[in-house]
Amino acid sequence: MNNSFQNLNKFLEEIKTIGFLQRIFVWGHVKKLSYDAYKEFNDLIQGLDTVYQNLTTEKNNFELSSRS
């Protein structure tokens, strides 16, 4: 998992600074950035899901061992 979120940051910065003419003539670049940022965002979500599942498993294991 990439922790720098470079594509996501680039996309958000581009959206904040894009002008009207750029929206018309440079939209292909923004669209590509959005796909890259979306992939990065999905990777982040999947990583967080994995961490959450691991945490839940460890919590359940701890609860079972503390009952014994």
DATAJO-V725117 format. One record per residue. N is the residue number from 1. RES is the residue in one small letter. PHI is phi in degrees with one decimal (none if undefined). BURIAL is b if it has 16 or more other ideal C-beta (glycine too) atoms within 10 Angstrom, else e. D_LAST is the distance of its C-alpha to the last C-alpha in whole Angstrom. Layout:
BEGIN
n=<N:N>
res=<RES:RES>
phi=<PHI:PHI>
burial=<BURIAL:BURIAL>
d_last=<D_LAST:D_LAST>
END
This chain:
BEGIN
n=<1:2:3:4:5:6:7:8:9:10:11:12:13:14:15:16:17:18:19:20:21:22:23:24:25:26:27:28:29:30:31:32:33:34:35:36:37:38:39:40:41:42:43:44:45:46:47:48:49:50:51:52:53:54:55:56:57:58:59:60:61:62:63:64:65:66:67:68>
res=<m:n:n:s:f:q:n:l:n:k:f:l:e:e:i:k:t:i:g:f:l:q:r:i:f:v:w:g:h:v:k:k:l:s:y:d:a:y:k:e:f:n:d:l:i:q:g:l:d:t:v:y:q:n:l:t:t:e:k:n:n:f:e:l:s:s:r:s>
phi=<none:-84.8:-91.0:-84.4:53.3:-60.6:-66.8:-64.3:-64.3:-61.1:-61.8:-63.6:-66.0:-63.2:-63.6:-67.4:-108.4:-71.4:-98.7:-61.3:-66.2:-64.8:-60.7:-81.2:-98.7:-120.6:-65.8:-60.5:-64.9:-65.0:-62.9:-63.6:-59.9:-66.6:-65.7:-64.5:-66.7:-64.5:-63.0:-62.8:-64.1:-63.3:-61.2:-62.5:-61.8:-63.5:-63.3:-66.6:-62.1:-63.0:-62.4:-63.1:-63.5:-63.4:-64.0:-63.9:-62.7:-64.1:-62.3:-63.9:-62.9:-65.3:-62.5:-67.1:-73.1:-76.8:-76.1:-76.8>
burial=<e:e:e:e:e:e:b:b:e:e:b:e:e:b:e:e:e:e:e:e:e:e:e:e:e:e:e:e:e:e:e:e:b:e:e:e:b:e:e:b:e:e:e:e:e:e:e:e:e:e:e:e:e:e:e:e:e:e:e:e:e:e:e:e:e:e:e:e>
d_last=<37:40:39:43:44:47:48:47:48:52:52:51:54:56:56:56:59:61:64:66:68:65:63:66:67:64:62:61:59:57:56:55:53:51:50:49:47:46:44:43:41:40:38:37:35:34:32:31:29:28:26:25:23:22:20:19:17:16:15:13:11:10:9:7:5:5:4:0>
END
